[in-house]
Amino acid sequence: MSGGMNSIEAVKKKIKVLQEQAEEAEERAERLQREVEKEKRSREEAEAEVTSLGRRLQLSEENLDRTQERLAAALHKLDEVEKVADESERSS
């Protein structure tokens, strides 16, 4: 019977060791899941920032285009005024 008790004790010890290992594995899995969620949130925030910066860049480019058009129109008007002024000086 002593041999049977030893094998039961050995099985109980093995079960306890396996339970501890399972608990450690669960804790590690939970920690890794939290890390994955944190990384996912960081990635989503970075993607949102890239989208925002892309939109700001697009708006800046559109503003630059409008400003260049206004500058071209102003330079054209200035050129016309200078021509009129030159003609006026010549005829005087």
Stockholm file with secondary structure:
# STOCKHOLM 1.0

chainA/1-92         MSGGMNSIEAVKKKIKVLQEQAEEAEERAERLQREVEKEKRSREEAEAEVTSLGRRLQLSEENLDRTQERLAAALHKLDEVEKVADESERSS
#=GR chainA/1-92 SS CHHHHHHHHHHHHHHHHHHHHHHHHHHHHHHHHHHHHHHHHHHHHHHHHHHHHHHHHHHHHHHHHHHHHHHHHHHHHHHHHHHHHHHHHHHC
#=GC SS_cons        CHHHHHHHHHHHHHHHHHHHHHHHHHHHHHHHHHHHHHHHHHHHHHHHHHHHHHHHHHHHHHHHHHHHHHHHHHHHHHHHHHHHHHHHHHHC
//
